[in-house]
Amino acid sequence: MPARNDPAAAPPPERARVSRWRTRRVEVADASMAPTLRPGDRLLVDRGAYRTAPPEIGDIVVLIDPERSDRWLIKRVLAVDPGAGTLEVRGDAREVARDSRQFGAVPLRSVIGRAFRRYHPPDRIGDL
C-alpha cells in the first residue's frame, strides 16, 4: 500500500508514545491493507522501533517499495528471517495487495518503521 508523507499533520501530544524526532507521519494511499487501513487514514510511524530488535510477525510496517525506491508501502509482517536480514510482508486485502507474493522477501534495512497509531480521520483514531 503506498504511503504519502503528511508534513502538515501534528501528532496528538497527549497520546504520542514516541518522541517527535522518531515519529514520521504517513497517509494511506490505497486499499491493500483494508479493512485495517483505508485510503486517507493518517498514521504515526515509529522510525526507531527496530533499532535493537527486528520486526515481529503481525507488525504493520512502512517500507521502501522494492520495485520503486521513490515510494513507500504499508504492509503487515508475515515472516522474519534475522539471519538472512529479510522479511516477508503481506497486504490485508490479499486480492488487491502487491506484496512479497509478487516481489519476494525484502531486506530489513528497507523498513522505515512501525505504524503504531491512526490519528485521522477522527472517527477512526486509535492504536494499531
C-alpha positions in Angstrom: 0.0 0.0 0.0 1.6 3.3 -1.0 2.0 5.9 1.7 2.3 9.6 1.4 4.2 11.8 3.8 1.9 14.2 5.6 4.1 17.0 7.0 1.2 19.3 7.8 -0.3 17.0 10.4 0.8 17.0 14.0 0.6 14.0 16.4 -1.8 14.4 19.3 0.6 15.2 22.2 -1.4 13.5 24.9 -1.4 10.2 23.1 2.1 10.2 21.4 4.1 7.3 22.7 7.3 8.1 20.8 9.4 11.2 20.9 8.7 13.6 17.9 12.1 13.2 16.4 11.5 9.4 15.9 8.0 9.8 14.6 7.0 10.1 11.0 3.6 10.8 9.6 2.2 9.0 6.5 -1.1 8.8 4.7 -2.6 5.6 3.4 -3.0 5.9 -0.4 -4.7 2.7 -1.5 -6.9 -0.2 -0.2 -4.3 -3.0 0.0 -4.5 -3.1 3.8 -8.3 -2.9 4.0 -10.2 -3.3 6.3 -7.5 -2.5 8.8 -6.4 0.7 7.0 -8.3 2.7 4.4 -7.3 5.3 1.9 -7.0 8.6 3.6 -6.1 7.2 7.0 -3.2 9.0 8.6 -0.7 7.1 10.7 2.1 7.8 13.1 5.2 5.7 12.4 8.0 5.0 14.9 11.2 5.2 12.9 13.3 3.8 15.8 11.1 0.8 16.5 13.6 -1.7 15.0 16.9 -0.3 16.1 17.5 -3.0 18.6 15.2 -5.9 17.5 13.7 -7.0 14.2 10.0 -6.6 13.4 7.6 -9.1 14.8 5.1 -11.2 12.9 1.9 -9.1 12.7 3.5 -5.7 13.0 2.3 -3.1 10.5 5.4 -1.6 8.9 6.3 1.1 6.4 9.0 0.1 4.0 10.7 1.3 0.8 8.9 -0.3 -2.2 11.4 -2.9 -3.5 10.4 -2.2 -7.1 10.2 1.6 -6.9 12.5 3.2 -4.4 10.7 6.6 -4.5 7.6 5.0 -2.9 6.8 3.6 0.5 4.5 0.7 1.2 2.5 -0.2 4.3 2.2 -3.9 4.9 1.9 -6.5 7.7 4.9 -8.6 8.6 4.3 -12.3 7.8 7.7 -13.8 8.4 11.1 -12.6 9.6 14.5 -14.1 8.9 17.0 -12.2 11.0 19.8 -14.5 9.9 19.2 -13.5 6.2 18.3 -10.0 7.1 14.9 -10.3 5.3 11.2 -10.3 6.0 8.1 -11.2 4.1 5.1 -8.8 4.1 1.5 -9.1 3.1 -1.4 -6.7 2.5 -4.6 -7.5 4.5 -6.6 -7.2 1.3 -4.9 -10.1 -0.5 -6.9 -9.9 -3.7 -5.6 -6.4 -4.4 -2.3 -6.2 -2.5 1.1 -6.1 -4.1 3.4 -7.7 -1.6 6.0 -10.4 -1.0 4.0 -12.8 -3.2 5.0 -10.6 -6.2 8.3 -9.1 -5.2 9.7 -11.7 -2.7 11.3 -11.1 0.7 12.5 -7.6 1.4 15.7 -6.6 3.3 15.2 -5.5 6.9 17.2 -2.3 6.0 14.3 -1.2 3.8 11.9 -0.9 6.8 11.3 2.8 7.7 9.5 2.0 10.9 6.4 0.5 12.7 3.0 2.1 12.2 1.6 2.4 15.7 -1.4 4.8 15.7 -4.0 6.2 13.4 -4.6 9.9 14.1 -7.1 10.7 11.3 -9.9 10.6 10.4 -11.4 11.4 13.9 -13.9 8.6 13.9 -11.0 6.0 13.4 -8.4 7.4 15.8 -6.7 4.7 17.8 -3.7 2.4 18.3 -2.8 -0.2 15.6 
